[in-house]
Amino acid sequence: MTPDKDHKFDLAMSLNRIEDAFIIAEEQESSEKWKKVGDISLVNGNFQLAEKCFLKSQDFNSLLLFYSSYGDFNGLSRLVELAEKEWQV
């Protein structure tokens, strides 16, 4: 096993070990890694983890697509609130 977190993350992603990749993204607080885990989670049908990753990375575009695709009005409402907080000056 390698001590390099980036290499561990890449290995976890290539082996489809999404939960392990998520843990590494959390340890590094990496928005980029959360987005990657969110995308692969979505492809694999793990919608709960995908949403969690998109929220952590504040990937509003993916969240908008995610919530609107599933007709999740509550999710869309939360997204509006998050976006308003993010864009306040």
C-alpha atoms as one frame of an Amber mdcrd trajectory, in Angstrom:
protein
   0.000   0.000   0.000   1.258   3.432  -0.865   1.505   6.287   1.664   0.760
   8.898  -1.039  -2.870  10.050  -0.575  -3.229  11.155  -4.203  -2.087   7.760
  -5.415  -4.421   6.035  -2.944  -7.275   8.160  -4.229  -6.509   7.314  -7.852
  -6.290   3.615  -6.989  -9.569   3.698  -5.097 -11.271   5.400  -8.036  -9.845
   2.978 -10.595 -10.920   0.007  -8.443 -14.389   1.526  -7.997 -13.904   1.736
  -4.223 -16.028   4.838  -3.919 -16.294   4.903  -0.126 -12.508   4.714   0.236
 -12.088   7.524  -2.292 -14.634   9.597  -0.371 -12.705   9.134   2.885  -9.513
  10.340   1.217 -11.342  13.349  -0.255 -12.629  14.155   3.248  -9.166  13.872
   4.793  -7.748  16.246   2.215 -10.844  18.463   2.081 -10.465  18.387  -1.676
 -13.270  19.913  -3.688 -11.857  18.418  -6.871 -11.805  14.921  -5.372 -15.323
  15.294  -3.982 -16.546  16.206  -7.470 -14.886  13.102  -8.937 -16.366  10.862
  -6.245 -19.763  12.505  -6.790 -19.635  11.852 -10.519 -18.657   8.188 -10.133
 -21.260   7.730  -7.386 -23.933   9.092  -9.688 -22.873   6.738 -12.479 -23.014
   3.815 -10.039 -26.449   4.760  -8.747 -25.289   5.812  -5.289 -27.406   8.953
  -5.319 -27.095   9.688  -1.612 -23.289   9.751  -1.767 -23.350  11.721  -5.023
 -25.517  14.405  -3.432 -23.270  14.509  -0.352 -20.178  14.968  -2.534 -21.750
  17.667  -4.674 -22.812  19.514  -1.525 -19.329  19.262   0.006 -17.710  20.550
  -3.172 -20.405  23.210  -3.616 -20.842  22.010  -7.167 -24.022  23.973  -7.787
 -24.212  23.008 -11.465 -24.225  19.294 -10.669 -26.690  19.814  -7.824 -29.032
  21.744 -10.117 -28.932  18.950 -12.681 -29.258  16.312  -9.954 -32.284  17.868
  -8.241 -34.070  18.925 -11.409 -33.604  15.483 -12.979 -35.344  13.851 -10.041
 -37.954  16.551  -9.547 -36.653  17.196  -6.030 -38.309  20.508  -5.187 -36.949
  20.477  -1.615 -33.431  19.910  -2.923 -33.829  22.769  -5.385 -35.039  25.037
  -2.579 -32.016  24.135  -0.425 -29.772  24.760  -3.417 -31.199  28.256  -3.856
 -30.494  28.979  -0.174 -26.932  27.663  -0.462 -26.273  29.673  -3.599 -27.658
  32.840  -2.041 -25.371  32.400   0.999 -22.377  31.728  -1.248 -22.969  34.753
  -3.465 -23.724  37.272  -0.720 -21.214  40.045  -0.443
